[in-house]
């Protein structure tokens, strides 16, 4: 019987969830992609700089 209570609680919680709209999904996804690209560029520049420094020192 505990299993049935568990699933009943899960169903109630899923009904209470406020799912994002398509517009919110697009906005949030574009933010994630933009931030990921910025971080990739940042780390690429850091990597390039460290590599250039090591080459210069060697």
N, CA, C and O atoms as CSV, one atom per row, in Angstrom:
chain,resi,resn,atom,element,x,y,z
A,1,UNK,N,N,0.810,-1.199,0.000
A,1,UNK,CA,C,0.000,0.000,0.000
A,1,UNK,C,C,0.856,1.267,0.000
A,1,UNK,O,O,0.418,2.306,-0.494
A,2,UNK,N,N,2.063,1.194,0.544
A,2,UNK,CA,C,2.928,2.364,0.542
A,2,UNK,C,C,3.288,2.767,-0.881
A,2,UNK,O,O,3.453,3.949,-1.183
A,3,UNK,N,N,3.407,1.768,-1.748
A,3,UNK,CA,C,3.751,2.044,-3.139
A,3,UNK,C,C,2.655,2.866,-3.808
A,3,UNK,O,O,2.947,3.789,-4.569
A,4,UNK,N,N,1.394,2.536,-3.528
A,4,UNK,CA,C,0.284,3.288,-4.121
A,4,UNK,C,C,0.247,4.721,-3.588
A,4,UNK,O,O,-0.053,5.649,-4.338
A,5,UNK,N,N,0.547,4.907,-2.312
A,5,UNK,CA,C,0.604,6.255,-1.743
A,5,UNK,C,C,1.726,7.056,-2.399
A,5,UNK,O,O,1.578,8.244,-2.685
A,6,UNK,N,N,2.845,6.383,-2.630
A,6,UNK,CA,C,3.969,7.050,-3.265
A,6,UNK,C,C,3.586,7.555,-4.648
A,6,UNK,O,O,3.825,8.718,-4.973
A,7,UNK,N,N,2.993,6.686,-5.466
A,7,UNK,CA,C,2.630,7.084,-6.821
A,7,UNK,C,C,1.524,8.138,-6.823
A,7,UNK,O,O,1.507,9.008,-7.694
A,8,UNK,N,N,0.614,8.072,-5.875
A,8,UNK,CA,C,-0.419,9.090,-5.762
A,8,UNK,C,C,0.217,10.442,-5.442
A,8,UNK,O,O,-0.179,11.467,-5.997
A,9,UNK,N,N,1.199,10.439,-4.548
A,9,UNK,CA,C,1.917,11.666,-4.225
A,9,UNK,C,C,2.689,12.200,-5.422
A,9,UNK,O,O,2.734,13.410,-5.643
A,10,UNK,N,N,3.301,11.301,-6.201
A,10,UNK,CA,C,4.035,11.713,-7.395
A,10,UNK,C,C,3.101,12.383,-8.388
A,10,UNK,O,O,3.437,13.424,-8.952
A,11,UNK,N,N,1.940,11.801,-8.605
A,11,UNK,CA,C,0.962,12.365,-9.544
A,11,UNK,C,C,0.505,13.742,-9.072
A,11,UNK,O,O,0.373,14.659,-9.882
A,12,UNK,N,N,0.264,13.895,-7.779
A,12,UNK,CA,C,-0.159,15.190,-7.246
A,12,UNK,C,C,0.938,16.238,-7.442
A,12,UNK,O,O,0.651,17.377,-7.811
A,13,UNK,N,N,2.175,15.860,-7.199
A,13,UNK,CA,C,3.279,16.798,-7.374
A,13,UNK,C,C,3.450,17.181,-8.845
A,13,UNK,O,O,3.722,18.343,-9.148
A,14,UNK,N,N,3.297,16.240,-9.747
A,14,UNK,CA,C,3.444,16.530,-11.173
A,14,UNK,C,C,2.347,17.484,-11.650
A,14,UNK,O,O,2.580,18.296,-12.546
A,15,UNK,N,N,1.170,17.393,-11.066
A,15,UNK,CA,C,0.090,18.323,-11.424
A,15,UNK,C,C,0.367,19.727,-10.897
A,15,UNK,O,O,-0.108,20.712,-11.464
A,16,UNK,N,N,1.142,19.819,-9.802
A,16,UNK,CA,C,1.436,21.120,-9.189
A,16,UNK,C,C,2.603,21.832,-9.877
A,16,UNK,O,O,2.833,23.018,-9.638
A,17,UNK,N,N,3.328,21.122,-10.716
A,17,UNK,CA,C,4.498,21.708,-11.374
A,17,UNK,C,C,4.045,22.742,-12.398
A,17,UNK,O,O,3.092,22.515,-13.143
A,18,UNK,N,N,4.740,23.889,-12.429
A,18,UNK,CA,C,4.479,24.892,-13.459
A,18,UNK,C,C,5.530,24.702,-14.539
A,18,UNK,O,O,6.697,25.049,-14.361
A,19,UNK,N,N,5.094,24.144,-15.663
A,19,UNK,CA,C,6.008,23.858,-16.755
A,19,UNK,C,C,6.288,25.135,-17.533
A,19,UNK,O,O,5.385,25.952,-17.710
A,20,UNK,N,N,7.529,25.328,-18.006
A,20,UNK,CA,C,7.864,26.544,-18.752
A,20,UNK,C,C,7.187,26.563,-20.119
A,20,UNK,O,O,6.910,25.522,-20.715
A,21,UNK,N,N,6.934,27.771,-20.590
A,21,UNK,CA,C,6.338,27.933,-21.917
A,21,UNK,C,C,7.426,27.766,-22.974
A,21,UNK,O,O,8.614,27.715,-22.654
A,22,UNK,N,N,7.013,27.684,-24.224
A,22,UNK,CA,C,7.979,27.558,-25.322
A,22,UNK,C,C,8.883,28.787,-25.372
A,22,UNK,O,O,10.081,28.669,-25.627
A,23,UNK,N,N,8.311,29.961,-25.129
A,23,UNK,CA,C,9.108,31.194,-25.145
A,23,UNK,C,C,10.165,31.177,-24.050
A,23,UNK,O,O,11.312,31.560,-24.283
A,24,UNK,N,N,9.779,30.731,-22.849
A,24,UNK,CA,C,10.736,30.640,-21.749
A,24,UNK,C,C,11.824,29.612,-22.054
A,24,UNK,O,O,12.991,29.828,-21.729
A,25,UNK,N,N,11.446,28.502,-22.675
A,25,UNK,CA,C,12.434,27.490,-23.058
A,25,UNK,C,C,13.443,28.047,-24.056
A,25,UNK,O,O,14.645,27.815,-23.925
A,26,UNK,N,N,12.956,28.778,-25.049
A,26,UNK,CA,C,13.863,29.370,-26.037
A,26,UNK,C,C,14.803,30.371,-25.385
A,26,UNK,O,O,16.000,30.382,-25.672
A,27,UNK,N,N,14.263,31.212,-24.507
A,27,UNK,CA,C,15.080,32.216,-23.825
A,27,UNK,C,C,16.152,31.541,-22.969
A,27,UNK,O,O,17.329,31.892,-23.047
A,28,UNK,N,N,15.743,30.584,-22.165
A,28,UNK,CA,C,16.692,29.917,-21.281
A,28,UNK,C,C,17.734,29.136,-22.071
A,28,UNK,O,O,18.908,29.118,-21.702
A,29,UNK,N,N,17.316,28.497,-23.147
A,29,UNK,CA,C,18.261,27.745,-23.978
A,29,UNK,C,C,19.268,28.671,-24.643
A,29,UNK,O,O,20.453,28.346,-24.728
A,30,UNK,N,N,18.803,29.821,-25.115
A,30,UNK,CA,C,19.730,30.758,-25.752
A,30,UNK,C,C,20.731,31.307,-24.736
A,30,UNK,O,O,21.890,31.542,-25.078
A,31,UNK,N,N,20.301,31.511,-23.502
A,31,UNK,CA,C,21.218,31.961,-22.455
A,31,UNK,C,C,22.283,30.894,-22.196
A,31,UNK,O,O,23.466,31.213,-22.076
A,32,UNK,N,N,21.870,29.642,-22.111
A,32,UNK,CA,C,22.814,28.553,-21.860
A,32,UNK,C,C,23.828,28.445,-22.998
A,32,UNK,O,O,25.025,28.297,-22.749
A,33,UNK,N,N,23.359,28.516,-24.236
A,33,UNK,CA,C,24.261,28.419,-25.381
A,33,UNK,C,C,25.232,29.602,-25.397
A,33,UNK,O,O,26.426,29.418,-25.631
A,34,UNK,N,N,24.735,30.799,-25.153
A,34,UNK,CA,C,25.585,31.996,-25.155
A,34,UNK,C,C,26.655,31.922,-24.072
A,34,UNK,O,O,27.828,32.183,-24.340
A,35,UNK,N,N,26.262,31.573,-22.862
A,35,UNK,CA,C,27.223,31.480,-21.765
A,35,UNK,C,C,28.248,30.373,-22.050
A,35,UNK,O,O,29.432,30.532,-21.752
A,36,UNK,N,N,27.800,29.271,-22.618
A,36,UNK,CA,C,28.728,28.187,-22.966
A,36,UNK,C,C,29.749,28.646,-23.990
A,36,UNK,O,O,30.932,28.326,-23.873
A,37,UNK,N,N,29.309,29.387,-24.989
A,37,UNK,CA,C,30.238,29.894,-26.000
A,37,UNK,C,C,31.222,30.900,-25.409
A,37,UNK,O,O,32.402,30.895,-25.760
A,38,UNK,N,N,30.744,31.755,-24.520
A,38,UNK,CA,C,31.626,32.728,-23.876
A,38,UNK,C,C,32.701,32.006,-23.051
A,38,UNK,O,O,33.880,32.352,-23.122
A,39,UNK,N,N,32.289,31.010,-22.277
A,39,UNK,CA,C,33.255,30.261,-21.486
A,39,UNK,C,C,34.221,29.498,-22.381
A,39,UNK,O,O,35.413,29.439,-22.079
A,40,UNK,N,N,33.740,28.913,-23.474
A,40,UNK,CA,C,34.626,28.201,-24.392
A,40,UNK,C,C,35.668,29.151,-24.977
A,40,UNK,O,O,36.846,28.805,-25.066
A,41,UNK,N,N,35.239,30.340,-25.372
A,41,UNK,CA,C,36.172,31.331,-25.905
A,41,UNK,C,C,37.178,31.764,-24.831
A,41,UNK,O,O,38.373,31.875,-25.104
A,42,UNK,N,N,36.694,32.002,-23.632
A,42,UNK,CA,C,37.566,32.403,-22.532
A,42,UNK,C,C,38.646,31.351,-22.279
A,42,UNK,O,O,39.829,31.681,-22.199
A,43,UNK,N,N,38.242,30.092,-22.153
A,43,UNK,CA,C,39.214,29.039,-21.871
A,43,UNK,C,C,40.127,28.772,-23.060
A,43,UNK,O,O,41.280,28.384,-22.870
A,44,UNK,N,N,39.643,28.970,-24.274
A,44,UNK,CA,C,40.501,28.834,-25.449
A,44,UNK,C,C,41.585,29.906,-25.433
A,44,UNK,O,O,42.742,29.620,-25.738
A,45,UNK,N,N,41.221,31.134,-25.080
A,45,UNK,CA,C,42.207,32.209,-24.995
A,45,UNK,C,C,43.223,31.962,-23.885
A,45,UNK,O,O,44.415,32.206,-24.068
A,46,UNK,N,N,42.760,31.484,-22.747
A,46,UNK,CA,C,43.665,31.161,-21.645
A,46,UNK,C,C,44.612,30.043,-22.079
A,46,UNK,O,O,45.814,30.113,-21.822
A,47,UNK,N,N,44.079,29.019,-22.730
A,47,UNK,CA,C,44.903,27.909,-23.199
A,47,UNK,C,C,45.939,28.394,-24.201
A,47,UNK,O,O,47.105,28.002,-24.141
A,48,UNK,N,N,45.513,29.240,-25.115
A,48,UNK,CA,C,46.441,29.784,-26.112
A,48,UNK,C,C,47.542,30.601,-25.436
A,48,UNK,O,O,48.713,30.493,-25.800
A,49,UNK,N,N,47.168,31.408,-24.462
A,49,UNK,CA,C,48.142,32.230,-23.760
A,49,UNK,C,C,49.145,31.395,-22.977
A,49,UNK,O,O,50.342,31.680,-23.014
A,50,UNK,N,N,48.685,30.380,-22.274
A,50,UNK,CA,C,49.585,29.518,-21.508
A,50,UNK,C,C,50.508,28.755,-22.456
A,50,UNK,O,O,51.701,28.604,-22.193
A,51,UNK,N,N,49.940,28.280,-23.557
A,51,UNK,CA,C,50.757,27.558,-24.537
A,51,UNK,C,C,51.831,28.480,-25.131
A,51,UNK,O,O,52.976,28.064,-25.306
A,52,UNK,N,N,51.470,29.708,-25.434
A,52,UNK,CA,C,52.440,30.662,-25.974
A,52,UNK,C,C,53.523,30.970,-24.937
A,52,UNK,O,O,54.698,31.088,-25.286
A,53,UNK,N,N,53.137,31.100,-23.673
A,53,UNK,CA,C,54.099,31.360,-22.609
A,53,UNK,C,C,55.078,30.199,-22.450
A,53,UNK,O,O,56.285,30.404,-22.322
A,54,UNK,N,N,54.546,28.984,-22.460
A,54,UNK,CA,C,55.418,27.804,-22.322
A,54,UNK,C,C,56.368,27.702,-23.513
A,54,UNK,O,O,57.545,27.384,-23.343
A,55,UNK,N,N,55.863,27.969,-24.710
A,55,UNK,CA,C,56.713,27.926,-25.902
A,55,UNK,C,C,57.799,28.989,-25.817
A,55,UNK,O,O,58.941,28.730,-26.198
A,56,UNK,N,N,57.472,30.172,-25.328
A,56,UNK,CA,C,58.420,31.261,-25.202
A,56,UNK,C,C,59.514,30.943,-24.171
A,56,UNK,O,O,60.682,31.285,-24.354
A,57,UNK,N,N,59.096,30.276,-23.077
A,57,UNK,CA,C,60.049,29.937,-22.036
A,57,UNK,C,C,60.951,28.767,-22.411
A,57,UNK,O,O,62.071,28.661,-21.912
A,58,UNK,N,N,60.476,27.902,-23.272
A,58,UNK,CA,C,61.253,26.686,-23.597
A,58,UNK,C,C,62.340,26.942,-24.606
A,58,UNK,O,O,63.070,26.021,-24.975
